[in-house]
Amino acid sequence: MKRLTRVIRIALALACLILVGRPALSAEPEAQISRLEGEMTGEVTESSAILQSRLTGPSIAADGDVPGMPGVARFELSDNDRFAEPILTPWLEARADYDFIVKTKVTGLKPNTRYYHRLLFGPDKKRIQRGPVRTFRTLVGRDVAARTSFVVVTGMNFTSFHYGRGGKGKNDYRGPDKQLGYPALAAILRLKPDFFVGTGDNVYYDHPRATSATTPRELRKKWHEQFVQPRYVELFAEVPTYWEKDDHDHRYNDCDTSGDRPPSSELGIRVFKEQVPVTDPADPAAVTYRTHRVSRLLQIWLVEGRDYRSPNKMPDGPEKVLWGKTQLDWLKRTLLASDAPVKVLISPTPMVGPDDKSKIDNHTDHGGFRHEGDAFFNWISENGFLDKGLYFVCGDRHWQYHSIHPSGFEEFSSGALVDSNSRMGVRPGSKRGTDPEAKIKQPYTSQQPSGGFLNVVVEPGKRAGTADVKFNFFDEHGTLLHSVEK
């Protein structure tokens, strides 16, 4: 009887706790889901775009990382800001094995149309909230001779900007707006370009050197700390993107695919495709070289410079390739097929230069990939592209320049995005460069170390079927330094 009485008393006590709202076993409070890195649009065409976001916790971690959160999400898309008759993408799951990124390619869009989209997200489909409205415009396509303005950047070095070169606290940015991120991004947004091209070195896995990123978690953190900066979130809310990778966001400085030094080439390729909207996530075999017909006046090519290259230390010659045969065949075929008055080949690395004599990493370097580069310039010369509006734009180099190849083709280097990652360049005729005989003409190069970006503007010419193109060099605060009109 005493034992039964005791059981009854315990049961009554538990019942009282429940009645007054105090459960016998306390549960952990539900974590808040956010999207601190905002949303991003990539690979916009006349009829499609890739939409991307990442579910995160509500705050940045003490080490600067942005913790991801599991959940579900879908994009709501409309051609009006009231979201009347919206397109709803399928539900996507934010999973740890994909870094909690949700990404999808939407098709069937109308050309030359402004679209609005927002993320619907939550821990499950029953508890959903709406994110802020984002926007982009589809390309006008080959039938419309419209004005196009786009920007090209490289060298977005987080460590140099926030902590100085090598993380040693020297030459870091000291402005009161530092926590907003790179001032060049605000200058780009003021220009209201049609799209943004990151040519590689979008993050630096090997900076600072003492804590180089080698594991999936460490590589991903480099992207998180970059894209959580408010100026990135603001820019990508309005300006669609196209991405290339180079050495620092593939593996490490001047890397190729060989060797077992971490991170592996396979990991670098996978994380790049994961972190930016560059390929359709439903097509894991999609390549990262591609061309887009932007308008009747303009076609761009974005090439892949790391995935198919021979080892850098291999002796230069016909068998040594940076692009690889398949990509090179595609490049030649698509160039020959294009009737765009302005053709812009955007390369992660320089084609003309000059570059430092000590390097063997790109098409300008003796002992590098000069044979493939010279053969390509011979081919475009033989096929009359000097009179077909072909220009080269490159990233990688930490100074801005306008150079003219001995064959007459012109190259424009965007320079590093931030001052603290810039340097003086190598001029034609320099004994420490790849053009000691000054065969290259260089009408413009940086007069002092300066970060910034390149703005390319293509608009209808005075005669029907022609186009005018301007290459505008800006510093990191948006001051126009130099302009070239063609």
C-alpha positions as CSV (number, residue, x, y, z in Angstrom):
1,M,0.0,0.0,0.0
2,K,2.8,2.4,0.9
3,R,4.5,1.7,-2.5
4,L,1.2,2.4,-4.3
5,T,0.7,5.7,-2.4
6,R,4.2,6.8,-3.4
7,V,3.5,6.1,-7.1
8,I,0.3,8.1,-6.9
9,R,2.1,11.1,-5.3
10,I,4.8,11.1,-8.0
11,A,2.1,10.9,-10.7
12,L,0.2,13.8,-9.1
13,A,3.4,15.9,-8.9
14,L,4.1,15.4,-12.6
15,A,0.6,16.3,-13.5
16,C,0.9,19.6,-11.5
17,L,4.1,20.4,-13.3
18,I,2.4,19.9,-16.7
19,L,-0.6,22.0,-15.7
20,V,1.5,25.0,-14.7
21,G,3.5,24.7,-18.0
22,R,6.7,23.3,-16.6
23,P,7.5,20.1,-18.4
24,A,9.3,17.4,-16.4
25,L,12.0,17.2,-19.0
26,S,13.3,20.5,-20.5
27,A,13.9,20.7,-24.3
28,E,16.6,22.7,-26.1
29,P,15.2,25.9,-27.6
30,E,14.8,25.7,-31.3
31,A,17.7,27.4,-33.2
32,Q,16.8,30.4,-35.4
33,I,17.4,29.9,-39.1
34,S,18.7,32.8,-41.1
35,R,20.5,33.5,-44.4
36,L,23.3,35.8,-43.4
37,E,25.0,35.5,-46.8
38,G,21.9,36.7,-48.7
39,E,21.0,35.4,-52.1
40,M,23.0,35.2,-55.4
41,T,22.0,34.9,-59.1
42,G,24.3,33.3,-61.5
43,E,24.7,32.3,-65.2
44,V,21.8,34.4,-66.4
45,T,20.9,33.8,-70.1
46,E,17.9,34.9,-72.2
47,S,15.7,32.2,-70.6
48,S,17.4,30.9,-67.5
49,A,19.3,31.7,-64.3
50,I,20.7,29.8,-61.3
51,L,19.4,31.0,-57.9
52,Q,21.4,30.3,-54.7
53,S,21.2,30.9,-51.0
54,R,22.5,29.3,-47.8
55,L,20.7,28.6,-44.6
56,T,22.7,29.8,-41.7
57,G,22.4,30.4,-38.0
58,P,21.5,33.9,-36.7
59,S,25.1,35.1,-36.1
60,I,28.7,34.9,-37.1
61,A,30.8,32.5,-35.0
62,A,33.7,33.7,-32.9
63,D,36.2,32.4,-35.5
64,G,34.5,34.4,-38.2
65,D,32.8,31.4,-39.8
66,V,29.1,31.4,-40.6
67,P,27.5,28.2,-39.2
68,G,25.0,26.5,-41.6
69,M,21.6,25.2,-40.5
70,P,19.5,22.3,-41.8
71,G,16.1,23.1,-43.2
72,V,14.1,23.4,-46.4
73,A,13.7,26.2,-48.9
74,R,12.3,27.1,-52.3
75,F,12.5,30.2,-54.5
76,E,9.5,32.3,-55.4
77,L,10.1,34.1,-58.7
78,S,8.0,36.7,-60.6
79,D,8.2,39.2,-63.4
80,N,6.6,41.8,-61.1
81,D,7.4,43.0,-57.6
82,R,3.9,42.1,-56.4
83,F,4.7,38.4,-57.0
84,A,1.4,38.0,-58.9
85,E,1.3,34.5,-60.5
86,P,4.7,33.5,-59.2
87,I,6.9,30.6,-60.3
88,L,7.7,28.4,-57.3
89,T,10.7,26.1,-57.6
90,P,10.7,22.6,-56.0
91,W,11.5,22.3,-52.4
92,L,15.2,22.0,-51.7
93,E,16.8,20.5,-48.6
94,A,19.7,22.4,-46.9
95,R,22.1,19.6,-46.0
96,A,25.4,19.5,-44.2
97,D,27.1,17.5,-47.1
98,Y,26.3,20.4,-49.5
99,D,27.2,23.1,-46.9
100,F,23.5,23.9,-46.3
101,I,23.4,25.6,-49.7
102,V,20.2,25.6,-51.7
103,K,20.6,26.2,-55.4
104,T,18.5,25.6,-58.5
105,K,18.4,26.5,-62.2
106,V,15.2,28.1,-63.3
107,T,14.2,27.9,-67.0
108,G,11.5,29.1,-69.3
109,L,12.1,32.8,-68.5
110,K,11.4,35.7,-70.9
111,P,14.3,37.6,-72.5
112,N,15.1,41.2,-71.5
113,T,12.8,40.9,-68.5
114,R,13.4,42.0,-64.9
115,Y,12.6,39.3,-62.4
116,Y,12.1,39.4,-58.7
117,H,12.7,36.5,-56.4
118,R,12.8,35.7,-52.7
119,L,13.6,32.7,-50.6
120,L,10.9,30.8,-48.7
121,F,12.7,28.9,-45.9
122,G,12.4,27.3,-42.5
123,P,13.1,24.2,-40.4
124,D,10.3,22.3,-42.3
125,K,7.5,23.1,-44.7
126,K,5.1,23.9,-42.0
127,R,7.2,26.7,-40.5
128,I,8.2,29.0,-43.4
129,Q,9.3,32.6,-43.6
130,R,10.0,34.9,-46.6
131,G,13.3,36.5,-47.2
132,P,13.8,39.9,-48.8
133,V,13.1,40.6,-52.5
134,R,16.1,40.2,-54.8
135,T,16.2,41.1,-58.6
136,F,18.0,40.4,-61.9
137,R,17.3,41.0,-65.6
138,T,17.6,38.3,-68.2
139,L,19.9,38.8,-71.2
140,V,18.4,40.6,-74.2
141,G,19.9,38.0,-76.6
142,R,21.2,38.1,-80.2
143,D,18.3,40.0,-81.7
144,V,18.5,43.2,-79.7
145,A,21.3,45.8,-80.1
146,A,21.1,47.0,-76.5
147,R,23.7,48.8,-74.3
148,T,25.5,46.5,-71.9
149,S,27.7,47.4,-68.9
150,F,29.5,44.8,-66.9
151,V,32.4,44.7,-64.3
152,V,35.3,42.4,-64.0
153,V,37.2,41.8,-60.8
154,T,40.0,39.6,-59.3
155,G,42.1,39.4,-56.2
156,M,39.4,39.7,-53.5
157,N,41.8,39.0,-50.7
158,F,40.0,39.0,-47.3
159,T,43.1,38.6,-45.2
160,S,44.9,41.5,-46.9
161,F,42.0,43.8,-46.6
162,H,41.1,43.1,-43.0
163,Y,44.5,42.2,-41.5
164,G,47.2,43.3,-44.0
165,R,49.4,41.3,-46.2
166,G,50.1,37.9,-44.7
167,G,47.8,38.8,-41.8
168,K,50.6,40.8,-40.2
169,G,48.6,44.0,-39.5
170,K,50.3,46.1,-42.2
171,N,48.6,47.9,-45.1
172,D,45.1,46.7,-44.0
173,Y,42.1,48.9,-44.8
174,R,41.6,51.6,-42.1
175,G,38.4,53.3,-43.2
176,P,35.4,53.6,-40.7
177,D,33.3,51.4,-43.1
178,K,35.7,48.5,-42.8
179,Q,33.2,46.0,-41.4
180,L,30.9,46.6,-44.5
181,G,33.6,45.0,-46.6
182,Y,35.4,46.2,-49.8
183,P,34.6,49.8,-50.8
184,A,34.9,48.8,-54.5
185,L,31.7,46.7,-54.2
186,A,29.8,49.9,-53.2
187,A,31.3,51.7,-56.2
188,I,30.3,48.8,-58.5
189,L,26.7,49.0,-57.2
190,R,26.6,52.7,-57.9
191,L,27.4,51.9,-61.6
192,K,24.4,49.6,-61.7
193,P,26.1,47.1,-64.1
194,D,24.1,44.4,-65.9
195,F,26.4,41.7,-64.4
196,F,29.5,41.0,-62.4
197,V,32.4,38.7,-63.4
198,G,34.7,37.2,-60.8
199,T,37.7,36.0,-62.7
200,G,39.2,33.9,-59.9
201,D,41.2,34.4,-56.7
202,N,37.7,35.1,-55.4
203,V,39.0,33.7,-52.1
204,Y,42.5,32.8,-51.0
205,Y,42.8,29.3,-49.5
206,D,46.6,29.8,-48.8
207,H,46.3,33.2,-47.1
208,P,47.5,33.7,-44.4
209,R,50.1,31.0,-45.2
210,A,50.4,29.8,-41.6
211,T,46.8,28.8,-41.5
212,S,46.2,27.7,-45.1
213,A,42.9,26.0,-45.7
214,T,43.1,22.4,-46.7
215,T,40.0,20.6,-45.4
216,P,36.4,21.0,-46.8
217,R,35.4,22.9,-43.6
218,E,38.4,25.3,-44.0
219,L,37.8,25.9,-47.7
220,R,34.2,26.6,-47.1
221,K,34.9,29.0,-44.3
222,K,36.9,31.2,-46.8
223,W,33.7,31.6,-48.9
224,H,31.5,32.2,-45.8
225,E,33.6,35.0,-44.4
226,Q,33.8,36.6,-47.8
227,F,30.1,36.5,-48.8
228,V,28.7,37.5,-45.3
229,Q,30.2,41.0,-45.7
230,P,27.3,43.4,-46.1
231,R,28.5,44.9,-49.3
232,Y,28.5,41.5,-51.0
233,V,25.0,40.8,-49.8
234,E,23.8,44.3,-51.1
235,L,25.6,43.9,-54.5
236,F,24.4,40.4,-55.3
237,A,20.8,41.3,-54.3
238,E,20.7,43.4,-57.5
239,V,23.6,42.3,-59.8
240,P,23.8,38.8,-61.3
241,T,27.2,37.0,-61.4
242,Y,29.4,34.9,-63.6
243,W,32.4,33.1,-61.9
244,E,35.8,31.7,-62.9
245,K,38.4,30.2,-60.6
246,D,42.1,30.6,-60.5
247,D,44.9,29.2,-58.4
248,H,44.1,30.6,-54.9
249,D,40.5,29.4,-55.1
250,H,41.4,26.1,-56.6
251,R,44.3,24.9,-54.3
252,Y,47.2,27.3,-53.7
253,N,49.4,29.8,-55.5
254,D,50.3,28.8,-59.1
255,C,48.8,25.3,-58.6
256,D,48.0,22.7,-61.2
257,T,46.2,19.4,-60.7
258,S,49.3,17.3,-59.9
259,G,50.8,16.4,-56.5
260,D,49.4,15.4,-53.2
261,R,49.8,18.7,-51.4
262,P,46.4,19.5,-49.9
263,P,43.8,20.6,-50.8
264,S,43.4,18.2,-53.7
265,S,42.5,19.4,-57.1
266,E,39.2,17.3,-56.9
267,L,38.3,19.0,-53.6
268,G,39.0,22.5,-55.0
269,I,36.9,21.8,-58.1
270,R,34.0,20.5,-56.0
271,V,34.0,23.3,-53.5
272,F,34.1,26.0,-56.3
273,K,31.0,24.5,-58.0
274,E,29.3,24.2,-54.6
275,Q,29.9,27.7,-53.4
276,V,29.0,29.8,-56.4
277,P,26.2,29.5,-59.0
278,V,28.3,28.5,-61.9
279,T,26.9,25.2,-63.1
280,D,23.5,23.5,-62.8
281,P,23.5,21.6,-59.6
282,A,21.4,18.9,-61.3
283,D,24.2,18.3,-63.8
284,P,27.4,17.2,-61.8
285,A,29.2,16.7,-65.1
286,A,28.7,20.3,-66.3
287,V,31.9,22.0,-67.4
288,T,33.0,25.5,-66.3
289,Y,34.0,26.9,-69.6
290,R,31.1,28.5,-71.5
291,T,30.0,31.4,-73.8
292,H,27.0,33.7,-73.6
293,R,25.5,35.8,-76.3
294,V,24.6,38.9,-74.3
295,S,23.1,41.0,-77.1
296,R,23.2,41.5,-80.8
297,L,26.4,43.5,-80.1
298,L,28.2,41.4,-77.5
299,Q,29.3,37.8,-76.8
300,I,31.5,36.8,-73.9
301,W,33.6,33.7,-73.3
302,L,34.6,32.4,-69.8
303,V,37.4,29.9,-69.9
304,E,38.7,27.3,-67.4
305,G,42.4,27.6,-66.6
306,R,43.0,25.0,-63.9
307,D,41.1,21.8,-64.4
308,Y,42.7,20.6,-67.6
309,R,46.2,22.0,-67.5
310,S,49.5,20.0,-67.7
311,P,51.9,20.2,-64.8
312,N,53.4,23.7,-64.7
313,K,57.0,22.2,-64.5
314,M,56.5,20.2,-67.7
315,P,58.8,21.5,-70.5
316,D,56.8,23.8,-72.8
317,G,55.9,22.5,-76.2
318,P,53.0,21.1,-78.3
319,E,52.0,18.6,-75.7
320,K,51.8,21.1,-72.8
321,V,48.3,22.6,-72.5
322,L,46.6,25.1,-70.1
323,W,43.2,24.8,-71.7
324,G,43.3,21.3,-72.9
325,K,42.3,20.0,-76.4
326,T,38.6,19.7,-75.8
327,Q,38.2,23.2,-74.4
328,L,40.5,24.7,-77.1
329,D,38.4,23.0,-79.9
330,W,35.2,24.3,-78.3
331,L,36.7,27.8,-78.1
332,K,37.8,27.9,-81.7
333,R,34.4,26.5,-82.9
334,T,32.3,29.0,-81.0
335,L,34.5,32.0,-81.9
336,L,34.1,31.1,-85.6
337,A,30.4,30.7,-85.2
338,S,29.9,34.1,-83.6
339,D,28.8,37.2,-85.6
340,A,28.8,39.5,-82.5
341,P,30.6,42.8,-83.4
342,V,32.2,42.7,-79.9
343,K,33.7,39.5,-78.6
344,V,35.3,39.5,-75.1
345,L,37.3,36.5,-73.9
346,I,37.5,36.7,-70.1
347,S,40.5,34.7,-68.8
348,P,41.5,34.1,-65.2
349,T,45.2,34.5,-66.2
350,P,46.8,36.9,-68.7
351,M,47.2,36.2,-72.4
352,V,49.4,39.2,-73.3
353,G,51.0,40.5,-70.2
354,P,53.8,41.1,-69.6
355,D,54.2,39.1,-66.5
356,D,57.1,38.4,-64.0
357,K,60.0,36.5,-65.6
358,S,60.1,34.1,-62.7
359,K,56.6,32.6,-63.3
360,I,55.7,29.5,-65.3
361,D,51.9,29.7,-64.7
362,N,50.2,31.2,-67.7
363,H,50.2,31.8,-71.5
364,T,52.7,34.7,-71.3
365,D,55.4,32.9,-69.3
366,H,58.5,31.5,-70.9
367,G,58.7,27.9,-69.7
368,G,55.0,28.2,-68.8
369,F,52.3,27.7,-71.5
370,R,53.7,30.0,-74.1
371,H,53.5,27.5,-76.9
372,E,49.7,27.1,-76.5
373,G,49.4,30.9,-76.2
374,D,51.5,31.7,-79.3
375,A,49.6,29.0,-81.3
376,F,46.3,30.5,-80.3
377,F,47.4,34.1,-81.3
378,N,48.5,32.7,-84.7
379,W,45.2,31.0,-85.2
380,I,43.0,34.1,-84.4
381,S,45.3,36.2,-86.6
382,E,45.0,33.7,-89.5
383,N,41.2,33.7,-89.1
384,G,40.9,37.5,-89.2
385,F,39.7,38.1,-85.6
386,L,41.8,41.3,-85.4
387,D,39.0,42.9,-87.6
388,K,36.2,41.0,-85.8
389,G,36.2,42.8,-82.5
390,L,37.9,40.3,-80.3
391,Y,39.3,41.6,-77.0
392,F,40.9,40.0,-74.0
393,V,40.1,40.7,-70.4
394,C,42.1,39.1,-67.6
395,G,42.3,38.8,-63.8
396,D,45.1,37.3,-61.8
397,R,47.6,40.2,-62.1
398,H,47.6,42.6,-59.2
399,W,47.8,45.8,-61.3
400,Q,45.7,47.3,-64.0
401,Y,46.9,47.6,-67.6
402,H,46.0,47.9,-71.2
403,S,48.5,46.0,-73.4
404,I,48.7,45.3,-77.1
405,H,50.1,42.0,-78.3
406,P,52.7,42.2,-81.2
407,S,49.9,40.8,-83.4
408,G,47.6,43.7,-82.5
409,F,45.2,42.1,-80.1
410,E,44.5,44.0,-76.9
411,E,44.2,42.9,-73.3
412,F,42.8,44.7,-70.3
413,S,43.7,43.6,-66.8
414,S,41.2,44.3,-64.0
415,G,43.8,44.6,-61.3
416,A,43.2,43.4,-57.7
417,L,39.9,44.5,-56.1
418,V,41.5,46.0,-52.9
419,D,44.4,48.3,-52.5
420,S,46.2,46.1,-49.9
421,N,46.4,43.3,-52.5
422,S,47.8,45.5,-55.3
423,R,51.3,46.1,-56.5
424,M,53.2,47.8,-59.3
425,G,53.3,45.9,-62.6
426,V,55.9,44.7,-64.9
427,R,56.4,47.0,-67.9
428,P,57.4,46.0,-71.5
429,G,61.2,46.1,-71.8
430,S,61.8,45.2,-68.2
431,K,64.6,42.6,-67.7
432,R,62.6,41.1,-64.9
433,G,59.6,40.5,-67.1
434,T,58.4,38.2,-69.9
435,D,58.9,40.9,-72.6
436,P,62.5,42.2,-72.2
437,E,62.6,43.3,-75.9
438,A,59.5,45.5,-75.5
439,K,57.5,43.9,-78.3
440,I,54.3,44.5,-76.4
441,K,52.9,48.0,-76.4
442,Q,51.3,49.3,-73.2
443,P,49.3,52.5,-73.5
444,Y,48.3,52.3,-69.8
445,T,49.3,50.8,-66.6
446,S,48.8,51.7,-62.9
447,Q,50.9,54.7,-61.8
448,Q,50.9,53.5,-58.2
449,P,49.7,50.4,-56.4
450,S,45.9,50.6,-56.5
451,G,43.0,48.2,-56.1
452,G,39.9,48.6,-58.3
453,F,38.0,47.0,-61.1
454,L,37.4,47.1,-64.8
455,N,34.1,48.3,-66.3
456,V,33.3,47.3,-69.9
457,V,30.5,49.2,-71.7
458,V,29.2,48.1,-75.2
459,E,26.6,50.2,-77.0
460,P,25.3,50.7,-80.5
461,G,27.7,52.5,-82.9
462,K,26.7,55.2,-85.3
463,R,26.4,52.8,-88.2
464,A,23.8,50.0,-88.1
465,G,25.3,46.7,-87.1
466,T,28.3,48.3,-85.4
467,A,29.2,48.7,-81.8
468,D,31.3,51.0,-79.6
469,V,33.2,49.6,-76.6
470,K,34.7,51.4,-73.6
471,F,37.1,49.8,-71.1
472,N,37.0,51.9,-67.9
473,F,39.5,51.4,-65.1
474,F,38.3,52.4,-61.6
475,D,40.1,52.5,-58.3
476,E,38.7,50.8,-55.2
477,H,36.6,53.9,-54.3
478,G,35.1,54.3,-57.7
479,T,37.3,57.0,-59.1
480,L,37.8,56.7,-62.9
481,L,41.5,56.3,-63.5
482,H,41.6,55.7,-67.3
483,S,39.3,55.0,-70.1
484,V,39.9,53.4,-73.6
485,E,37.3,53.8,-76.4
486,K,37.3,51.5,-79.4
